[in-house]
Amino acid sequence: MALQLNEFQFAQNVETQEDMALYLSAFLEEGGIDGLLDGLRHLVREKGMSETAQLSGLNRQHLYRVLNGETQPKFETLDKLLHALGFKIAVQVAS
């Protein structure tokens, strides 16, 4: 009997905005900016590249390059991308 493996899908059961915020926070805490980009890549794939590009005002090709690590995003790009997903950047006191 052959073992059948299913492909693991990140962000598969991440549905609410609160779930997405916790998801991104965990990636950011564990991996810094690169981790945040990994988390964003997973969420954007679930939402759709075209829709996210349209909502963010970013060119689709540029969005692909940013999320695939081909280019380092500017702060403004991260801000637009996070806003397109329904988030804002905030600063808080470190504990």
N, C-alpha and C positions, 0 to 999 in steps of 0.2 A: 504494500500500500504506500503510495507516494504522499509525502507531506506537502500540503497545499498552504502556501503563505499568502496572506493578503498584504498589499502595500500599505504602509503606515502613512496616514495623512495627518499632518500637523493642523491644528485649529479646527479639527473636524466637529467637535461638540462645543466650540466657543461661539455662543449665539448672541448673548446680550452685550450691551455696551460695557457693563460692569465686568463681565467675563473677559472681554477684549482688553480692557484696561489692566486687569490683573495679569493677563497673558503677556502683554507688552512690558509691564513692569518687571515680571519675572525674567524675561529675556534681557532687558536692560540691566538689571541687577547682576545677572550671571555673566553677561558678555559685553557690557558697556555699549558703545555706539554700534559696534558690529553685531552684537546680540540684538539690539533694538531693530536694526535693519533686517535681521533674520526673522524676527517676529512680525515685522511689517510685511515682509515678503509673503509669509504664510497667510496673513489676513487679507492682503490685497488679492492674492490668488483666489481666495474664497469669494471675495466681493466681485472680482473681475477687473482686469487691467484697464480695459477701455473705460468702464464706468469710473474707476478711481482717477484715471488720467483726466477725464472730463471734469469731475468734481474738484480736482486739485488745480486745474489749469495748467498742468504739466504736459509736455509732449510725451506721447506714449513711448517713443524710443528712449528718451531721457529717463523716464520712469523705469524701464527695463534695465538700463545701464546702472542706475542707482541701486536698485534692488538686487541685482546680480553681482554687486561689488566691483563693477568695472570702473566706476567713478566715485569719488568721495563726495557725498552730498553737502551742499551749503546748508546753513542753519535755516534759511528761508525755504529751501526745498523740503526739509523735514517738517517745518511748520505747516506748509501747504498740504503735505501728505497726511499728517496727523489730523488737520482740520477736515480733510476730505473723508476721513474715517469717523469723524465726530468727536475728536479729542482736541485738547489745547495743552500747550506746554506751560508748566508752572514750576516755580522754585519754592522749595520748602527747607526748613532747618533740618540738617543732618542729625541723626540721633546717635 
